[in-house]
Amino acid sequence: MDEFSAHLEYTGIYRYLNNPEIMSGAAFFGLALISGSKLVFTLAVIRHLSQLWFLSTVENPHMRKLYGDSLRSDAGFVKVIKKVARKNARLLESRAGRHAPEIKRVAKEVKGTFDKVYSETAEALEEFLAVSKPKISGVVQDTKVLLQQSRERLIISRVANDLSHYDSTKYHLSIIPSALYDSSSFHLGEPIRVKWTAPSHHSRRDWIGIYRVGANAHSQVTKVSSLGMWVPVHDEEWDGDIPLDLHRPNRPDVDSEGEVIFQADKLPWQCGTYEIRYHHAGKYNVMSMVGPIKIFVDKPATLDFQSVRSSLARIVPLCLDSDPSLIPLSCKASEDGITEVDGRDPDDFRFWSESQAKRISKAIVQAFGVELTREVIIADANLGALANRILVSRDLLSQ
């Protein structure tokens, strides 16, 4: 930083304006005039006042701290206006005669009124932002939910025209209970096994998807995207999401029942209540449905190092697909006392892909209310280090 001059130079548009970005607010007022909407006008005013508040309380103090006296108070354009105004004021004063003192007094009162209005507006805006912070946070969260729902609805439902050949009462789904919890609850990242039953002549392109409860308004047709959370009934006859068209015949004695597993990226990585739907022939006709099922994340009762680390010891292996080569040694050990194996900390873990780090990030947000980026999680890659980072972040957020 010593190589940079402490003197501030003004070039380009900054020769004439100190903060040219303020002019962009004219676009919002233009939209208000075009639309004739009071809401748009209100947003334009709030945006303009917020910009003024930011300049006066954040940017200007920071710039003055960096550049000191070299920071000018008036822009070039303002200086020109003031110069012309002073010239006209002297001309007016010379012609006003005995009324000149009265004109000066009125001018000072008007200037003081504008300064007072600006000061009171800035104080009112600061108070409004302080009081509205919880509400704004709620609006942001609601907006995230709406965006998620909008993303789910980017789908064109395709329906089959041969449903008269199939009896939907012969299709059935059942969820295999979790090994750790009751039949309707699964920990975030825990594989979900589903048994299916279908008539012997069912389509080889049938598939099963998992959806949030309430996302679909109809039980006969699915009208929202599964966002990749689906599996084929006959997985061996698909290449990813493309059927291989092997034309294998359906025989009465086989393929009338089976089991599919939702795991890894096929699982929802957001806590909530979900339902599972059986679809016909690669289309969106629903032949059977089961649910609701609850997906939750283990939250510690108290936030201390041991409880946070214990929660991470349950969360991280599930996010890493329970791969023995990736999960921490401390999660595989059946007894305490292991300190290091081949120089490796027992709390260390590894990744196959960034998507696994993204899962851990999502789980930490839902379990502890702390947002950690994938890069931070990959850099730490240790249960103890993550536990300490979460506790420090919580302390900072509580201040």
Backbone torsions as a table, in degrees:
resi	resn	phi	psi	omega
1	MET	NA	-18.8	-178.6
2	ASP	-67.3	-20.3	-178.2
3	GLU	-74.8	-17.2	-176.5
4	PHE	-90.9	140.5	-179.8
5	SER	-71.5	143.1	177.5
6	ALA	-82.7	-3.5	-179.9
7	HIS	-92.3	130.9	-177.5
8	LEU	-89.4	128.4	179.0
9	GLU	-109.2	143.8	-178.0
10	TYR	-112.3	115.7	179.0
11	THR	-132.0	168.2	178.6
12	GLY	62.9	-139.6	-178.4
13	ILE	-67.5	-21.1	-179.6
14	TYR	-71.9	-10.1	172.6
15	ARG	-65.5	-27.5	-174.4
16	TYR	-108.2	-28.8	-176.3
17	LEU	-132.4	136.6	176.0
18	ASN	-75.5	-38.2	-177.2
19	ASN	-133.0	75.8	-176.8
20	PRO	-64.5	-18.4	-178.9
21	GLU	-65.8	-18.5	177.9
22	ILE	-62.5	-31.0	-178.0
23	MET	-64.2	-22.6	179.5
24	SER	-65.1	-19.9	177.4
25	GLY	-63.6	-20.5	178.5
26	ALA	-61.8	-29.6	179.6
27	ALA	-63.3	-38.4	-179.6
28	PHE	-68.4	-40.6	176.9
29	PHE	-67.5	-33.0	175.3
30	GLY	-63.5	-42.1	176.7
31	LEU	-62.4	-37.6	178.5
32	ALA	-63.7	-40.7	178.6
33	LEU	-67.7	-40.0	-178.5
34	ILE	-68.0	-44.7	-176.1
35	SER	-81.6	-23.7	-176.2
36	GLY	66.0	23.8	-176.2
37	SER	-96.7	129.7	176.1
38	LYS	-67.6	-33.7	179.3
39	LEU	-64.1	-45.1	179.5
40	VAL	-63.8	-39.5	178.3
41	PHE	-64.1	-41.4	177.9
42	THR	-62.1	-42.9	177.8
43	LEU	-63.2	-37.8	178.7
44	ALA	-64.1	-42.2	178.9
45	VAL	-64.9	-45.1	179.7
46	ILE	-62.1	-41.0	179.0
47	ARG	-62.3	-43.0	-178.8
48	HIS	-66.5	-44.0	179.2
49	LEU	-65.8	-37.5	178.1
50	SER	-64.2	-38.4	178.2
51	GLN	-64.9	-43.1	178.4
52	LEU	-63.9	-40.4	178.8
53	TRP	-64.0	-41.7	179.5
54	PHE	-63.2	-42.5	-179.6
55	LEU	-64.1	-41.5	-174.6
56	SER	-77.6	-30.2	-174.3
57	THR	-106.1	-18.1	-176.1
58	VAL	-119.8	-62.4	-171.0
59	GLU	-69.4	-50.3	-176.9
60	ASN	-61.6	-46.1	176.0
61	PRO	-60.7	-37.6	179.6
62	HIS	-66.1	-44.7	179.7
63	MET	-64.9	-38.5	179.7
64	ARG	-67.6	-33.9	177.6
65	LYS	-66.8	-35.6	-178.3
66	LEU	-78.0	-42.7	-169.1
67	TYR	-113.8	-8.1	174.2
68	GLY	59.0	-129.2	-174.4
69	ASP	-71.6	-16.0	-179.8
70	SER	-74.5	-8.9	177.3
71	LEU	-81.8	117.4	-176.8
72	ARG	-78.7	151.5	179.4
73	SER	-89.9	-31.2	-178.9
74	ASP	-117.2	136.9	176.8
75	ALA	-75.7	167.1	-179.4
76	GLY	-58.7	-42.7	179.9
77	PHE	-63.7	-41.0	179.5
78	VAL	-65.5	-39.0	178.7
79	LYS	-62.0	-41.2	178.7
80	VAL	-62.9	-45.0	-179.9
81	ILE	-61.7	-43.9	-179.7
82	LYS	-65.0	-39.0	179.8
83	LYS	-62.5	-45.0	178.2
84	VAL	-65.1	-39.2	-179.5
85	ALA	-65.1	-41.8	179.2
86	ARG	-64.3	-40.5	179.1
87	LYS	-62.4	-44.7	179.1
88	ASN	-68.3	-32.9	179.2
89	ALA	-65.6	-42.1	178.2
90	ARG	-64.3	-39.6	178.4
91	LEU	-64.1	-41.9	179.3
92	LEU	-66.2	-38.8	-179.5
93	GLU	-65.0	-38.9	180.0
94	SER	-66.8	-28.0	-178.7
95	ARG	-94.1	-16.3	-176.6
96	ALA	-76.3	-26.8	178.7
97	GLY	66.2	-126.6	-175.9
98	ARG	-70.5	-13.0	179.1
99	HIS	-87.2	-1.1	-176.7
100	ALA	-59.6	-46.5	179.3
101	PRO	-59.4	-38.3	180.0
102	GLU	-66.4	-39.5	178.9
103	ILE	-64.4	-41.0	178.5
104	LYS	-62.4	-41.8	-179.5
105	ARG	-62.7	-44.4	179.4
106	VAL	-63.4	-40.6	-179.9
107	ALA	-62.8	-42.3	178.7
108	LYS	-65.1	-39.2	178.9
109	GLU	-64.2	-42.0	179.0
110	VAL	-63.6	-44.1	178.8
111	LYS	-62.1	-42.7	178.4
112	GLY	-63.8	-36.1	178.2
113	THR	-64.1	-44.3	178.9
114	PHE	-63.0	-42.1	178.8
115	ASP	-62.5	-40.6	-179.9
116	LYS	-65.9	-43.1	179.0
117	VAL	-62.1	-42.9	179.7
118	TYR	-62.4	-44.6	-179.2
119	SER	-63.9	-45.2	-179.8
120	GLU	-66.0	-36.5	178.2
121	THR	-64.7	-42.3	178.6
122	ALA	-62.8	-42.6	178.9
123	GLU	-65.0	-42.1	179.8
124	ALA	-64.4	-38.1	179.2
125	LEU	-66.4	-42.0	177.8
126	GLU	-61.8	-42.6	179.0
127	GLU	-65.3	-40.2	179.0
128	PHE	-62.3	-44.2	-180.0
129	LEU	-65.0	-37.8	-179.9
130	ALA	-66.8	-42.8	-178.7
131	VAL	-72.0	-34.5	-173.2
132	SER	-88.4	-1.2	-176.1
133	LYS	-56.1	-46.5	177.6
134	PRO	-62.2	-39.9	-179.9
135	LYS	-66.8	-40.6	179.0
136	ILE	-62.8	-40.0	177.4
137	SER	-61.3	-40.4	177.6
138	GLY	-64.4	-40.3	178.2
139	VAL	-63.7	-40.9	178.7
140	VAL	-61.5	-43.4	179.7
141	GLN	-64.7	-42.8	177.7
142	ASP	-62.2	-37.7	178.8
143	THR	-64.3	-39.6	176.9
144	LYS	-60.5	-42.2	179.3
145	VAL	-63.6	-43.1	-179.9
146	LEU	-63.9	-39.9	177.7
147	LEU	-64.4	-39.0	177.4
148	GLN	-62.9	-43.2	179.1
149	GLN	-65.6	-38.4	178.7
150	SER	-64.4	-39.0	178.4
151	ARG	-64.1	-37.5	179.1
152	GLU	-65.3	-29.7	-172.9
153	ARG	-87.3	3.5	177.3
154	LEU	-79.4	75.1	-175.4
155	ILE	-154.5	145.4	172.5
156	ILE	-109.8	110.4	-176.0
157	SER	-69.4	127.1	175.5
158	ARG	-109.1	132.1	-177.8
159	VAL	-119.6	152.0	-179.7
160	ALA	-86.4	154.7	179.9
161	ASN	-110.9	14.0	-179.1
162	ASP	-117.7	26.6	-176.4
163	LEU	-65.4	-20.3	-179.1
164	SER	-65.2	-17.6	179.8
165	HIS	-87.9	-1.7	-174.6
166	TYR	-127.7	137.8	178.6
167	ASP	-99.1	110.0	-175.3
168	SER	-65.8	-19.3	179.8
169	THR	-71.1	-15.6	179.6
170	LYS	-90.4	-1.0	174.9
171	TYR	-96.1	138.2	-177.4
172	HIS	-151.4	142.1	175.5
173	LEU	-122.8	144.3	173.7
174	SER	-144.8	141.8	-177.8
175	ILE	-95.4	129.0	175.8
176	ILE	-76.4	124.5	-174.4
177	PRO	-58.0	150.4	175.9
178	SER	-64.8	145.4	179.2
179	ALA	-72.7	-19.0	-175.7
180	LEU	-108.9	-26.8	-174.2
181	TYR	-129.4	-175.2	-179.0
182	ASP	-74.0	175.5	-169.0
183	SER	-65.8	-21.6	-175.3
184	SER	-106.2	8.0	-177.8
185	SER	-129.3	133.8	178.2
186	PHE	-134.6	140.3	176.0
187	HIS	-71.7	149.3	177.9
188	LEU	-54.9	121.7	-179.7
189	GLY	94.5	-9.4	179.3
190	GLU	-75.5	130.7	179.3
191	PRO	-58.8	142.6	179.2
192	ILE	-114.3	118.7	-179.3
193	ARG	-101.4	132.9	-176.1
194	VAL	-128.9	128.7	173.9
195	LYS	-93.2	140.9	178.5
196	TRP	-127.6	150.1	175.1
197	THR	-132.4	135.4	-178.1
198	ALA	-146.0	158.1	176.4
199	PRO	-63.3	158.7	-173.3
200	SER	-62.4	-25.5	-178.0
201	HIS	-99.8	23.2	180.0
202	HIS	-63.9	158.2	-178.0
203	SER	-69.9	141.9	177.3
204	ARG	-73.2	-8.5	179.4
205	ARG	-99.2	10.0	178.0
206	ASP	-60.4	148.5	-179.3
207	TRP	-146.9	161.2	-175.8
208	ILE	-126.6	131.6	-179.0
209	GLY	-126.7	160.0	179.7
210	ILE	-118.7	134.7	-172.8
211	TYR	-138.8	155.0	173.2
212	ARG	-67.0	140.8	176.2
213	VAL	-65.4	129.5	-179.3
214	GLY	95.7	-13.0	179.7
215	ALA	-69.3	-33.5	178.9
216	ASN	-103.0	127.7	-179.7
217	ALA	-80.9	-19.3	-175.8
218	HIS	-118.6	146.8	178.4
219	SER	-94.2	-13.7	-179.3
220	GLN	-91.0	-29.4	-177.6
221	VAL	-134.9	134.8	176.1
222	THR	-87.7	127.5	-176.0
223	LYS	-120.1	12.1	175.4
224	VAL	-126.2	157.7	-178.6
225	SER	-74.5	147.0	175.8
226	SER	-81.1	-8.3	-179.1
227	LEU	56.0	36.6	177.7
228	GLY	85.4	-2.0	-177.6
229	MET	-91.8	71.1	179.0
230	TRP	-150.4	157.2	178.0
231	VAL	-139.1	144.2	176.9
232	PRO	-72.1	151.3	174.6
233	VAL	-65.9	-39.9	176.7
234	HIS	-113.5	84.7	-173.0
235	ASP	-62.4	-32.0	-177.3
236	GLU	-69.2	-12.1	-178.8
237	GLU	-102.9	16.2	178.8
238	TRP	-127.0	146.0	171.5
239	ASP	-112.1	93.0	-172.4
240	GLY	70.0	-117.2	177.8
241	ASP	-107.7	20.8	-179.5
242	ILE	-117.0	122.0	177.2
243	PRO	-69.3	143.8	-176.4
244	LEU	-85.8	-9.9	180.0
245	ASP	53.8	54.4	179.5
246	LEU	-78.4	-14.4	178.1
247	HIS	55.8	43.2	176.2
248	ARG	-77.1	132.5	-177.3
249	PRO	-74.0	148.1	173.0
250	ASN	-87.8	128.3	179.0
251	ARG	-112.4	148.4	-176.1
252	PRO	-59.6	-24.9	-173.0
253	ASP	-95.4	-2.5	-178.2
254	VAL	-136.9	165.2	172.6
255	ASP	58.9	22.9	175.5
256	SER	-89.5	-8.5	176.2
257	GLU	-154.2	161.3	-179.1
258	GLY	-174.6	-168.1	-176.9
259	GLU	-143.7	138.2	175.1
260	VAL	-123.0	157.8	-178.4
261	ILE	-128.0	126.4	170.9
262	PHE	-92.7	119.0	-179.7
263	GLN	-152.3	166.0	179.1
264	ALA	53.8	-126.8	-175.9
265	ASP	-74.3	-7.6	176.0
266	LYS	-80.8	-10.1	-179.6
267	LEU	-90.7	151.6	168.6
268	PRO	-76.2	131.7	-179.5
269	TRP	-105.7	35.4	175.7
270	GLN	-133.9	127.9	179.9
271	CYS	-62.6	146.3	179.6
272	GLY	159.8	-168.3	-179.6
273	THR	-110.5	131.8	-172.9
274	TYR	-131.0	164.5	174.0
275	GLU	-133.3	157.2	-177.2
276	ILE	-118.3	133.7	-174.7
277	ARG	-124.3	136.6	175.4
278	TYR	-97.3	124.8	-176.5
279	HIS	-113.7	153.7	-172.9
280	HIS	-100.6	129.7	165.4
281	ALA	54.9	39.2	178.2
282	GLY	73.2	6.1	179.5
283	LYS	-105.2	-163.1	-174.2
284	TYR	-115.6	15.6	172.5
285	ASN	-71.5	129.0	-178.1
286	VAL	-92.0	120.7	179.7
287	MET	-96.7	-27.8	178.0
288	SER	-157.3	158.6	-177.1
289	MET	-150.3	144.6	177.8
290	VAL	-139.5	146.5	-179.7
291	GLY	149.3	179.8	3.8
292	PRO	-83.5	157.5	170.7
293	ILE	-121.7	147.9	-177.1
294	LYS	-106.5	131.0	174.0
295	ILE	-113.0	125.0	-174.7
296	PHE	-134.6	170.0	175.7
297	VAL	-124.5	142.2	-177.3
298	ASP	-73.5	116.2	179.4
299	LYS	-107.9	132.7	-179.9
300	PRO	-70.4	147.5	179.2
301	ALA	-69.2	-36.1	178.1
302	THR	-128.0	148.1	-178.8
303	LEU	-97.0	86.3	170.6
304	ASP	-131.0	173.4	-172.1
305	PHE	-59.0	-46.9	-175.8
306	GLN	-65.7	-42.4	-178.5
307	SER	-68.9	-40.1	178.4
308	VAL	-66.2	-42.8	179.0
309	ARG	-64.1	-39.6	178.7
310	SER	-63.2	-40.2	177.2
311	SER	-64.5	-42.3	177.9
312	LEU	-63.8	-33.1	179.4
313	ALA	-65.9	-22.5	174.6
314	ARG	-90.3	-34.3	-175.2
315	ILE	-75.9	-48.9	-171.8
316	VAL	-60.8	-47.7	179.6
317	PRO	-58.5	-37.8	178.6
318	LEU	-66.6	-37.3	178.0
319	CYS	-69.3	-23.9	179.1
320	LEU	-96.9	19.5	177.3
321	ASP	61.8	22.7	179.8
322	SER	55.1	30.1	179.3
323	ASP	-74.0	118.8	-177.4
324	PRO	-58.9	-27.7	-179.1
325	SER	-79.6	-8.9	-176.3
326	LEU	-112.4	-36.7	-172.3
327	ILE	-72.2	157.9	-179.9
328	PRO	-61.7	145.8	177.2
329	LEU	-62.1	-32.0	-179.3
330	SER	-65.8	-23.5	177.7
331	CYS	-81.7	-20.2	178.9
332	LYS	-92.9	-21.3	-176.1
333	ALA	-71.0	137.2	179.4
334	SER	-89.9	-8.7	179.5
335	GLU	-144.0	155.7	-179.9
336	ASP	-77.5	170.2	175.9
337	GLY	110.5	-10.6	177.2
338	ILE	-77.9	126.3	-179.9
339	THR	-108.7	-52.4	179.5
340	GLU	-147.4	146.6	174.0
341	VAL	-129.9	117.1	-177.6
342	ASP	54.6	40.3	178.2
343	GLY	76.3	5.6	-177.8
344	ARG	-98.0	131.4	174.9
345	ASP	-65.2	131.5	-179.0
346	PRO	-59.0	-21.2	-179.9
347	ASP	-88.5	-4.1	179.2
348	ASP	-71.0	147.3	172.9
349	PHE	-140.2	166.7	-175.5
350	ARG	-125.2	174.0	-179.5
351	PHE	-131.8	148.6	167.7
352	TRP	-94.0	-29.6	-176.4
353	SER	-152.9	164.0	178.0
354	GLU	-68.4	-23.9	179.6
355	SER	-62.3	-31.9	177.1
356	GLN	-68.2	-38.9	175.5
357	ALA	-65.7	-35.5	178.0
358	LYS	-64.8	-37.9	177.0
359	ARG	-61.9	-45.0	179.6
360	ILE	-61.3	-40.4	178.6
361	SER	-60.4	-45.2	179.3
362	LYS	-64.1	-41.0	-179.1
363	ALA	-66.0	-39.0	-179.9
364	ILE	-65.2	-40.0	177.8
365	VAL	-59.8	-43.8	-176.4
366	GLN	-76.3	-27.8	-178.1
367	ALA	-87.1	-36.9	-171.9
368	PHE	-124.1	-6.6	-179.6
369	GLY	71.2	26.9	-179.5
370	VAL	-123.7	130.0	179.0
371	GLU	-95.5	117.9	174.9
372	LEU	-119.4	132.6	-178.6
373	THR	-73.3	163.3	177.8
374	ARG	-60.6	-37.7	-178.5
375	GLU	-62.9	-39.2	179.3
376	VAL	-66.6	-42.9	-179.0
377	ILE	-65.5	-41.2	178.5
378	ILE	-65.5	-37.9	-179.8
379	ALA	-67.7	-40.1	179.5
380	ASP	-75.1	-59.6	178.2
381	ALA	47.0	43.0	-178.2
382	ASN	-153.6	133.3	-177.3
383	LEU	-60.9	-46.5	-179.2
384	GLY	-64.3	-42.1	179.7
385	ALA	-64.2	-41.3	178.3
386	LEU	-66.2	-39.7	179.1
387	ALA	-61.7	-45.0	177.9
388	ASN	-63.2	-41.0	-179.4
389	ARG	-65.0	-39.7	178.9
390	ILE	-64.3	-43.7	-179.5
391	LEU	-65.0	-41.9	178.1
392	VAL	-63.8	-41.8	179.7
393	SER	-64.3	-40.2	178.5
394	ARG	-64.1	-39.9	178.3
395	ASP	-63.2	-41.3	179.4
396	LEU	-66.3	-39.0	-179.5
397	LEU	-69.1	-28.5	-177.8
398	SER	-80.6	-11.7	-178.3
399	GLN	-78.9	NA	NA
